[in-house]
Amino acid sequence: MSTIEPVKVDERIKQESWMAQLMKRPELGAIAGVVLVTIFFLLTADDAMFTLQGFMNFMTPAAQLGILAIGASLLMIGGEFDLSLGSMVAFAGLFFAACVVNFGTPLFIAIPATLAFAGMVGAINGQIVLRTGLPSFIVTLAFLFILRGLSLVGLKWATGGSTQLRGVRQAVENDPLAGFFSGDAFTSLFVKLAEMGWIDTFKNGTPKVKGVPVEILWFVALALLATYILLRTPAGNWIFASGGDANAASNSGVPVRKVKISLFMVTACCAALLAVIQVIDAGSTDARRGFQKEFEAIIAAVIGGCLLTGGYGSAIGAFFGATIFGMVVIGLTYTNFDQDWFQVFLGGMLLLAVLFNNMIRKRVTGER
């Protein structure tokens, strides 16, 4: 008597549950972190933190870090690091400020020139890494000191001995492009909302929040653009493949060298964009600008789901990782806690994120 064997389902067409799919999302940990941090501050912070003004207060530093973190996350997914990000902010800030103050260059020339200059330095980083085979950690660590030193020397040259270059605000105040990189957007809308009684106002009727800081708009736009590239374009597939297994990707026709050099350039341009925003907003630049921001950007990217080994991560995850940073650094000022606890929290979040991401990686790859 014959027995009927059960039909085996091919694993290639096996349907996963929505929970299994959710657990594989790299940004899951960062979203959970935002929820937990929000609950913590709802219980411990002043109610003013969760007003519109409080939201803008913590999203502004989150956006500034997030611009760097998105570039860092793309590069980490591609399997590389850039520890010169913070120094690039200072160096690009020097280049930009010298263009507008010392040479009187209009913004429509100075900003593209600054981005191109930063991209060139990023390309040099990438070329050295790929041609020598040295770890990007070592090469960019060297550039961290090189660019910081060049910023000091360059500022002394541009100012006649000072380490701060001023006069940027006066140089760009009449430039029509300045509003795209400094100040608040949608100010007229917020005035209307105040007149309608939808947002808080001062006694004279002016809104307490004048508008949306432009860095937040840049932050959101970059996160959406990076996510679209990663998930909806061939370039995104190339980035994941280059970081996952560069040799296999190269054998499959992926231009790994071009991808990685391009990612170094994009990361440097993100630092340059932040430099332009900060310099115009502050009206000056100095050699300490961007100090240690490279580590905070990488931490935000790791919290957002990027693996240190490459090939896995999310730009949206970096978005939420930077948001956690902004909520904590500003949120502590709304509580009775010592603000120095921020450093402890940041280190703890990094450790938890690495452990969580490692668990997810093993679940995805089936490792034991």
C-alpha positions as MATLAB code, in Angstrom:
seq = 'MSTIEPVKVDERIKQESWMAQLMKRPELGAIAGVVLVTIFFLLTADDAMFTLQGFMNFMTPAAQLGILAIGASLLMIGGEFDLSLGSMVAFAGLFFAACVVNFGTPLFIAIPATLAFAGMVGAINGQIVLRTGLPSFIVTLAFLFILRGLSLVGLKWATGGSTQLRGVRQAVENDPLAGFFSGDAFTSLFVKLAEMGWIDTFKNGTPKVKGVPVEILWFVALALLATYILLRTPAGNWIFASGGDANAASNSGVPVRKVKISLFMVTACCAALLAVIQVIDAGSTDARRGFQKEFEAIIAAVIGGCLLTGGYGSAIGAFFGATIFGMVVIGLTYTNFDQDWFQVFLGGMLLLAVLFNNMIRKRVTGER';
ca = [
       0.000    0.000    0.000;
       1.529    3.288   -1.103;
       1.762    6.318    1.133;
       1.325    9.866   -0.044;
       4.202   12.096    0.948;
       3.305   15.634    2.043;
       4.051   18.321   -0.520;
       7.023   20.435    0.493;
       6.745   24.180   -0.083;
       9.716   25.717   -1.865;
      11.385   28.145    0.554;
      11.808   30.615   -2.324;
       8.033   31.117   -2.522;
       7.223   30.560    1.133;
       5.152   33.392    2.565;
       6.482   35.088    5.690;
       4.178   36.419    8.373;
       3.913   40.182    8.764;
       5.589   39.864   12.154;
       8.603   38.093   10.628;
       8.851   40.774    7.940;
       8.597   43.503   10.573;
      11.361   41.958   12.674;
      13.707   42.118    9.687;
      13.268   45.863    9.214;
      16.513   47.643   10.184;
      14.720   50.730   11.524;
      12.606   48.723   13.989;
      15.002   49.293   16.899;
      15.184   53.047   16.297;
      11.391   53.375   16.132;
      11.092   51.402   19.371;
      13.749   53.695   20.858;
      11.761   56.805   19.902;
       8.655   55.336   21.552;
      10.525   54.465   24.760;
      12.278   57.854   24.945;
       8.956   59.618   24.344;
       7.309   57.656   27.162;
      10.256   58.435   29.460;
       9.989   62.185   28.889;
       6.189   62.140   29.094;
       6.653   60.797   32.612;
       9.609   62.939   33.711;
       9.775   66.137   31.634;
       7.903   69.400   31.772;
       4.810   69.529   29.568;
       6.452   72.314   27.544;
       8.685   69.733   25.842;
       5.760   68.378   23.851;
       4.380   71.716   22.714;
       5.033   72.931   19.174;
       7.887   75.089   20.449;
       9.395   72.172   22.353;
       9.119   69.959   19.264;
      11.037   72.504   17.169;
      13.618   72.840   19.953;
      14.594   69.176   19.952;
      14.153   68.591   16.221;
      16.649   71.344   15.323;
      19.745   69.584   16.772;
      18.276   66.265   15.588;
      18.104   67.630   12.041;
      21.658   68.954   12.117;
      23.019   65.633   13.297;
      20.626   63.757   11.006;
      22.015   65.387    7.873;
      25.368   63.830    8.777;
      23.810   60.563    9.959;
      22.002   59.961    6.663;
      25.268   60.309    4.733;
      27.028   58.102    7.286;
      24.282   55.459    7.054;
      24.563   55.228    3.260;
      28.320   54.806    3.532;
      27.988   52.206    6.292;
      25.472   50.215    4.250;
      28.096   50.321    1.496;
      30.587   48.746    3.902;
      32.762   51.751    4.801;
      33.239   54.384    7.534;
      34.078   58.088    7.445;
      35.532   59.394   10.700;
      36.466   62.728    9.100;
      32.836   63.926    8.949;
      33.097   66.351   11.860;
      36.364   67.823   10.633;
      34.839   68.151    7.161;
      32.120   70.365    8.662;
      34.816   72.745    9.935;
      36.901   72.567    6.742;
      33.925   73.071    4.415;
      32.715   75.869    6.687;
      36.086   77.580    6.285;
      35.973   77.205    2.499;
      32.426   78.553    2.310;
      33.007   81.467    4.683;
      36.212   82.464    2.871;
      34.315   82.449   -0.433;
      31.565   84.801    0.744;
      33.583   87.022    3.126;
      37.105   87.197    1.691;
      36.224   86.923   -1.990;
      32.670   88.281   -2.040;
      31.315   85.266   -3.931;
      27.491   85.100   -4.288;
      25.750   82.073   -2.807;
      24.738   80.594   -6.164;
      28.468   80.107   -6.784;
      29.793   79.652   -3.233;
      27.413   76.834   -2.238;
      27.963   74.590   -5.310;
      31.699   75.304   -5.057;
      31.688   74.224   -1.386;
      29.791   71.018   -2.189;
      32.120   70.262   -5.105;
      35.172   70.931   -2.933;
      33.866   68.598   -0.206;
      33.013   65.960   -2.805;
      36.571   66.124   -4.107;
      37.971   65.519   -0.608;
      35.527   62.618   -0.187;
      36.686   61.168   -3.501;
      40.294   61.371   -2.296;
      39.304   59.446    0.831;
      37.614   56.784   -1.276;
      40.490   56.493   -3.747;
      43.026   55.993   -0.964;
      40.865   53.336    0.688;
      40.280   51.394   -2.518;
      43.758   51.732   -4.039;
      45.700   50.865   -0.891;
      43.313   48.338    0.619;
      43.616   50.087    3.979;
      40.535   50.063    6.229;
      38.424   53.191    5.771;
      38.507   53.514    9.563;
      42.273   54.230    9.429;
      42.253   56.441    6.330;
      39.413   58.664    7.494;
      40.825   58.815   11.023;
      43.956   60.308    9.476;
      41.822   62.796    7.539;
      40.026   63.705   10.770;
      43.272   65.227   12.021;
      44.419   66.515    8.631;
      41.216   68.453    7.948;
      40.990   69.785   11.492;
      44.575   71.017   11.266;
      44.004   72.560    7.838;
      40.941   74.333    9.253;
      43.072   75.916   11.971;
      45.809   76.954    9.557;
      43.307   78.186    6.965;
      41.358   80.280    9.462;
      44.522   81.975   10.675;
      45.410   82.745    7.052;
      41.934   84.057    6.217;
      41.617   86.214    9.340;
      45.197   87.285    9.965;
      45.685   85.145   13.064;
      42.228   84.352   14.501;
      40.570   80.940   14.608;
      37.132   82.439   13.899;
      35.977   84.009   10.637;
      33.092   86.442   11.036;
      31.024   88.644    8.760;
      29.119   85.903    6.951;
      25.670   87.226    7.856;
      26.489   90.686    6.554;
      27.943   89.203    3.368;
      24.835   87.152    2.513;
      21.981   89.163    4.054;
      20.731   90.438    0.681;
      21.310   87.187   -1.199;
      18.029   85.564   -2.318;
      19.386   82.056   -1.615;
      20.138   82.754    2.061;
      16.572   81.939    3.112;
      16.910   78.386    1.763;
      19.778   77.658    4.167;
      19.002   79.781    7.228;
      16.102   80.902    9.369;
      12.551   79.628    9.339;
      10.255   78.507    6.523;
       6.483   79.003    6.225;
       6.513   82.081    8.491;
       3.398   83.572    6.882;
       1.528   80.294    7.460;
       2.435   80.335   11.146;
       1.212   83.943   11.442;
      -2.127   82.843    9.979;
      -2.292   79.882   12.375;
      -1.621   82.253   15.286;
      -4.395   84.600   14.147;
      -6.770   81.636   14.002;
      -5.766   80.618   17.522;
      -4.358   77.238   16.466;
      -0.858   77.811   17.876;
       0.436   79.588   20.997;
       1.209   83.303   20.807;
       2.889   85.964   22.895;
       0.815   88.727   24.485;
       1.298   90.947   21.434;
      -0.231   88.255   19.193;
       2.951   87.077   17.449;
       3.397   83.282   17.270;
       5.817   81.691   19.724;
       7.060   79.525   16.857;
       7.842   81.685   13.829;
       8.134   78.786   11.384;
       9.891   75.530   10.617;
      13.706   75.763   10.846;
      15.086   75.100    7.369;
      17.481   72.416    8.613;
      14.470   70.285    9.556;
      13.173   70.524    5.975;
      16.595   69.574    4.598;
      16.722   66.675    7.067;
      13.331   65.301    6.026;
      14.051   65.801    2.312;
      17.393   63.981    2.522;
      15.866   61.096    4.502;
      13.115   60.641    1.914;
      15.544   60.920   -1.014;
      18.018   58.446    0.513;
      15.210   56.005    1.298;
      13.891   56.218   -2.245;
      17.363   55.580   -3.676;
      17.966   52.604   -1.377;
      14.607   50.909   -1.917;
      13.485   51.933   -5.396;
      16.545   52.288   -7.633;
      19.316   50.037   -9.015;
      21.828   52.268   -7.224;
      20.269   51.206   -3.923;
      20.736   47.551   -4.798;
      24.343   48.276   -5.709;
      24.923   49.956   -2.329;
      23.562   46.973   -0.391;
      25.490   44.527   -2.592;
      28.770   46.446   -2.259;
      28.512   46.433    1.507;
      27.309   42.845    1.796;
      29.930   41.093   -0.339;
      32.068   43.326   -2.522;
      33.707   40.451   -4.443;
      30.419   38.750   -5.271;
      28.892   42.089   -6.233;
      31.809   42.902   -8.505;
      31.578   39.483  -10.167;
      27.874   40.150  -10.752;
      28.615   43.357  -12.631;
      28.140   45.888   -9.825;
      30.597   48.835  -10.195;
      31.755   48.496   -6.586;
      34.609   51.011   -6.821;
      32.397   53.707   -8.329;
      29.671   53.026   -5.783;
      31.995   53.335   -2.801;
      33.771   56.444   -4.071;
      30.379   58.019   -4.782;
      29.274   57.220   -1.234;
      32.364   58.876    0.217;
      31.559   61.931   -1.907;
      27.901   61.984   -0.822;
      28.900   61.716    2.843;
      31.344   64.617    2.487;
      28.680   66.682    0.701;
      26.270   66.073    3.595;
      28.910   67.503    5.927;
      29.359   70.470    3.595;
      25.605   71.089    3.489;
      25.497   71.141    7.283;
      28.483   73.515    7.294;
      26.693   75.940    4.952;
      23.537   75.870    7.097;
      25.436   76.400   10.353;
      27.753   79.105    9.038;
      24.963   81.189    7.513;
      22.810   80.748   10.611;
      25.603   81.642   13.049;
      27.148   84.303   10.817;
      30.639   82.921   11.410;
      32.772   79.800   11.387;
      35.493   78.474   13.658;
      37.923   75.579   13.932;
      35.811   73.732   16.543;
      32.748   73.450   14.327;
      31.576   69.839   13.936;
      33.803   68.619   16.791;
      33.132   64.906   17.498;
      30.033   64.951   15.289;
      31.453   62.036   13.303;
      30.989   59.747   16.303;
      27.478   60.994   17.020;
      26.520   60.529   13.354;
      27.800   56.942   13.329;
      25.997   56.243   16.621;
      22.749   57.605   15.132;
      23.250   55.394   12.067;
      23.919   52.321   14.220;
      20.892   53.038   16.408;
      18.992   53.343   13.138;
      19.873   49.770   12.185;
      23.133   49.989   10.211;
      25.425   47.031   10.802;
      29.110   47.697   11.383;
      29.842   44.968    8.831;
      27.908   46.714    6.036;
      25.206   45.506    3.679;
      22.301   46.242    6.002;
      20.689   49.436    7.250;
      18.175   52.169    6.630;
      18.163   55.922    6.018;
      14.819   56.181    7.813;
      16.446   54.360   10.711;
      19.174   57.029   10.804;
      16.373   59.621   10.785;
      14.870   58.131   13.941;
      18.318   57.591   15.470;
      19.068   61.308   15.102;
      15.622   62.134   16.472;
      16.420   60.148   19.615;
      19.618   62.172   19.956;
      17.725   65.476   19.700;
      15.022   64.377   22.133;
      17.549   63.362   24.776;
      19.993   66.262   24.472;
      17.204   68.844   24.678;
      14.723   66.797   26.713;
      17.069   66.605   29.693;
      16.820   70.398   30.006;
      13.082   69.957   30.667;
      13.779   67.576   33.570;
      15.613   67.687   36.895;
      18.267   65.259   35.666;
      21.897   66.320   35.253;
      22.526   66.935   31.545;
      25.800   65.023   31.765;
      23.681   61.858   31.815;
      23.360   62.392   28.068;
      26.803   60.865   27.486;
      25.863   57.806   29.533;
      22.600   57.455   27.627;
      24.331   57.784   24.249;
      26.846   55.049   25.075;
      24.118   52.797   26.428;
      21.959   53.298   23.347;
      24.925   52.439   21.116;
      25.587   49.196   22.995;
      21.918   48.187   22.968;
      21.604   49.024   19.277;
      24.611   46.877   18.363;
      23.254   43.947   20.389;
      19.797   44.334   18.858;
      21.145   44.669   15.314;
      23.347   41.621   15.830;
      20.302   39.623   16.918;
      18.369   40.787   13.853;
      21.284   39.939   11.553;
      21.401   36.395   12.900;
      17.653   36.090   12.419;
      17.904   37.303    8.831;
      20.899   35.180    7.864;
      19.965   32.132    9.921;
      23.252   32.191   11.852;
      23.512   30.582   15.264;
];
